[in-house]
Amino acid sequence: MDRQYIDDHHIVARYLADRLSDPEREAFEAYYLEHPEILREIEAAARFKSGLAQLRDSGELEALLKPTPWYARWRYLAIAAAAVFIIGVAFYIRTPTPPLMAANLAALGGPSTVAGSHAVLRRRGSSFDAEITLPETGEAIELRVLPEFVAETSRYRLSIARINADDKGKQVAEIEHLSAADDGMVTVYLNATRLAAGDYEVTIADDNDRTSRFLIRVWPGPRRPG
């Protein structure tokens, strides 16, 4: 999804009206996480739409549309401004949380540096195919996963699920339409601030549902001084 598509298909208005298909919504949210400047447009549209709705429900909108003496207009302007402010605060609070996993560093919406890169591949002599220690600061973690097959369409789907006793099998992130590099590795990035210590299953599959599964362990990071 690009800016031309967003404008031509009225994506912002349809997003606020909850009329996007699931693929469109996911693509749009991925786009504005990479292009935060569009959030200002979403916020402005949400404020305008919701502010008008509140004025209409309260009966003030009809009064605003009628000619009024100059000395009475300040009251309606104050009401409109208050409605817009309230809606703006509510919209800011509902801004989506940055994703735990993304196909590139920019799409994580927070970390700008990589704390370390970890290869995830079949390790016959170990219980885990990779072990990761969480960084002390809020950085990203690069995962380079080596599937045990080559996707015929060159597209992969990768997911991560918790396998701890209390939440076994709980999927925490998934990305589709990934490609492998020349060395066969499929790379994703994890937001360390949203990744909890524990054991995870990494599953990578292709369009024909051929699947490789790997176990990784995430260790707590070093304790910060003080």
KEKOLBA-603064 format. One line per 8 residues: number of its first residue (from 1); their letters; for each residue x, y, z of C-alpha. Coordinates in Angstrom, 1 decimal. Layout:
! residues N
NUM) a) X:Y:Z; ...
END
This chain:
! residues 226
1) mdrqyidd) 0.0:0.0:0.0; 1.3:3.4:-0.9; 0.2:7.1:-0.6; -1.5:7.1:-4.0; -3.6:4.1:-3.1; -4.5:5.6:0.3; -5.8:8.8:-1.4; -7.5:7.1:-4.3
9) hhivaryl) -9.4:4.6:-2.1; -10.3:7.0:0.8; -8.4:4.8:3.2; -8.3:7.3:6.1; -12.0:7.9:6.1; -12.8:4.2:5.7; -10.3:3.3:8.5; -12.0:5.7:10.9
17) adrlsdpe) -15.4:4.3:9.9; -14.1:0.7:10.4; -15.0:-0.2:6.8; -11.6:-1.6:5.7; -11.1:-5.2:5.0; -8.7:-7.0:7.3; -5.9:-7.0:4.7; -6.4:-3.3:3.9
25) reafeayy) -6.4:-2.4:7.6; -3.2:-4.4:8.3; -1.5:-2.9:5.3; -2.6:0.6:6.3; -1.4:0.2:9.9; 1.9:-1.1:8.7; 2.1:1.9:6.4; 1.5:4.6:9.0
33) lehpeilr) 3.9:3.0:11.4; 6.6:3.5:8.7; 5.2:7.0:7.9; 4.2:8.6:11.2; 3.4:11.9:9.4; 0.1:10.4:8.2; -1.1:10.1:11.9; -1.6:13.9:11.9
41) eieaaarf) -4.1:13.5:9.0; -5.9:10.6:10.8; -6.0:12.6:14.0; -7.4:15.7:12.2; -10.0:13.7:10.4; -11.0:11.9:13.6; -11.3:15.2:15.5; -13.4:16.8:12.8
49) ksglaqlr) -15.7:13.8:12.4; -16.2:13.1:16.1; -16.5:16.7:17.0; -19.4:17.2:14.5; -21.0:14.0:15.7; -21.0:15.3:19.3; -22.4:18.7:18.3; -25.1:17.0:16.3
57) dsgeleal) -26.1:14.7:19.1; -26.2:17.6:21.6; -28.3:19.7:19.2; -25.6:22.4:18.9; -24.8:21.7:15.3; -28.2:22.9:14.0; -27.8:26.0:16.0; -24.3:26.6:14.6
65) lkptpwya) -25.6:26.4:11.0; -28.2:29.1:11.7; -27.3:32.7:11.4; -26.4:34.0:14.8; -25.5:37.5:16.2; -21.8:38.1:16.4; -21.9:38.4:20.2; -23.3:34.8:20.5
73) rwrylaia) -20.9:33.1:18.2; -18.1:32.8:20.7; -20.2:30.4:22.8; -20.6:27.9:20.0; -17.0:28.2:18.9; -16.0:27.4:22.5; -18.2:24.3:22.5; -16.7:23.1:19.2
81) aaavfiig) -13.2:23.7:20.4; -13.9:21.7:23.6; -15.3:18.8:21.7; -12.4:18.7:19.3; -9.9:18.7:22.3; -11.7:15.8:24.0; -11.8:13.8:20.9; -8.1:14.5:20.2
89) vafyirtp) -7.1:13.3:23.6; -9.2:10.1:23.2; -7.7:9.4:19.7; -4.2:9.9:21.1; -4.8:7.3:23.8; -6.1:4.8:21.2; -3.0:5.1:19.0; -2.0:1.5:18.2
97) tpplmaan) 0.9:0.0:20.1; 4.0:-0.6:18.1; 4.3:-4.2:16.8; 6.4:-6.8:18.5; 7.8:-8.0:15.2; 8.4:-6.4:11.8; 10.0:-7.2:8.5; 12.3:-4.1:8.8
105) laalggps) 13.6:-1.9:11.5; 11.7:1.2:10.6; 8.3:-0.7:10.8; 8.9:-1.4:14.5; 7.9:2.2:15.2; 10.4:2.6:18.1; 13.9:1.1:18.3; 16.3:2.6:15.8
113) tvagshav) 19.3:0.4:16.5; 19.9:-3.3:16.6; 21.3:-4.8:19.8; 22.4:-8.1:18.2; 21.7:-10.5:15.4; 20.8:-14.2:16.1; 20.7:-17.1:13.6; 17.8:-19.5:14.1
121) lrrrgssf) 18.6:-22.8:12.5; 18.3:-26.5:13.4; 20.7:-27.4:16.1; 20.7:-31.2:16.7; 22.8:-31.2:19.9; 20.9:-28.5:21.8; 17.4:-28.1:23.3; 17.1:-24.7:21.7
129) daeitlpe) 17.8:-23.5:18.2; 18.8:-20.1:19.5; 19.2:-18.3:22.8; 18.8:-14.6:23.2; 19.5:-12.3:26.1; 17.3:-9.2:26.2; 19.3:-5.9:25.8; 19.5:-3.5:28.7
137) tgeaielr) 18.1:-0.7:26.5; 15.1:-0.6:24.3; 16.7:-1.8:21.1; 15.7:-4.2:18.4; 16.8:-7.8:18.0; 17.5:-9.2:14.5; 16.4:-12.8:13.9; 17.8:-14.6:10.8
145) vlpefvae) 15.7:-17.8:10.4; 16.9:-20.6:8.1; 13.9:-22.7:6.8; 14.5:-26.4:6.0; 12.9:-25.9:2.5; 12.9:-23.4:-0.3; 9.6:-21.7:-1.0; 8.5:-22.2:-4.6
153) tsryrlsi) 6.9:-18.7:-4.6; 9.8:-17.2:-2.6; 7.3:-16.1:0.0; 7.4:-17.1:3.6; 5.1:-16.7:6.6; 6.7:-16.4:10.1; 5.1:-16.5:13.5; 6.2:-16.6:17.1
161) arinaddk) 4.2:-18.3:19.9; 4.9:-18.7:23.6; 5.4:-22.2:24.9; 5.6:-21.6:28.6; 3.3:-23.7:30.8; 1.0:-20.8:31.7; 0.4:-19.6:28.1; 1.5:-22.5:25.9
169) gkqvaeie) 0.8:-22.0:22.2; -0.2:-18.3:22.5; 0.8:-16.6:19.3; 2.4:-13.2:19.9; 3.3:-12.1:16.4; 3.0:-13.1:12.7; 4.3:-11.6:9.4; 3.5:-12.7:5.9
177) hlsaaddg) 5.1:-12.1:2.4; 8.6:-12.4:3.7; 11.5:-13.2:1.3; 14.8:-15.0:1.9; 18.2:-13.4:1.3; 20.8:-14.9:-1.0; 22.0:-17.1:1.9; 18.5:-18.5:2.4
185) mvtvylna) 17.9:-16.7:5.6; 14.6:-15.0:6.3; 15.1:-11.9:8.5; 12.7:-10.2:11.0; 13.2:-7.7:13.8; 11.8:-7.9:17.3; 11.0:-5.0:19.6; 13.0:-5.8:22.8
193) trlaagdy) 10.7:-3.6:24.9; 7.7:-5.8:24.1; 9.4:-9.2:24.3; 9.1:-11.0:27.6; 11.7:-13.6:28.8; 10.6:-17.2:28.2; 10.5:-19.9:25.7; 9.1:-19.5:22.2
201) evtiaddn) 8.3:-21.5:19.1; 9.3:-19.9:15.8; 7.3:-21.3:12.8; 8.1:-20.5:9.2; 5.9:-21.8:6.4; 5.4:-21.3:2.7; 2.2:-21.0:0.5; 2.1:-24.8:0.3
209) drtsrfli) 2.1:-25.1:4.1; 5.5:-26.7:4.3; 6.7:-25.8:7.7; 9.8:-25.6:9.8; 9.6:-25.1:13.6; 12.4:-23.9:15.9; 12.6:-23.4:19.7; 14.2:-20.3:21.1
217) rvwpgprr) 14.8:-19.2:24.6; 14.8:-15.5:25.6; 16.7:-14.7:28.8; 16.1:-11.6:30.9; 18.5:-8.8:30.3; 21.1:-7.5:32.8; 19.7:-5.6:35.7; 20.1:-1.9:35.4
225) pg) 22.1:-0.2:38.1; 20.1:1.5:40.9
END
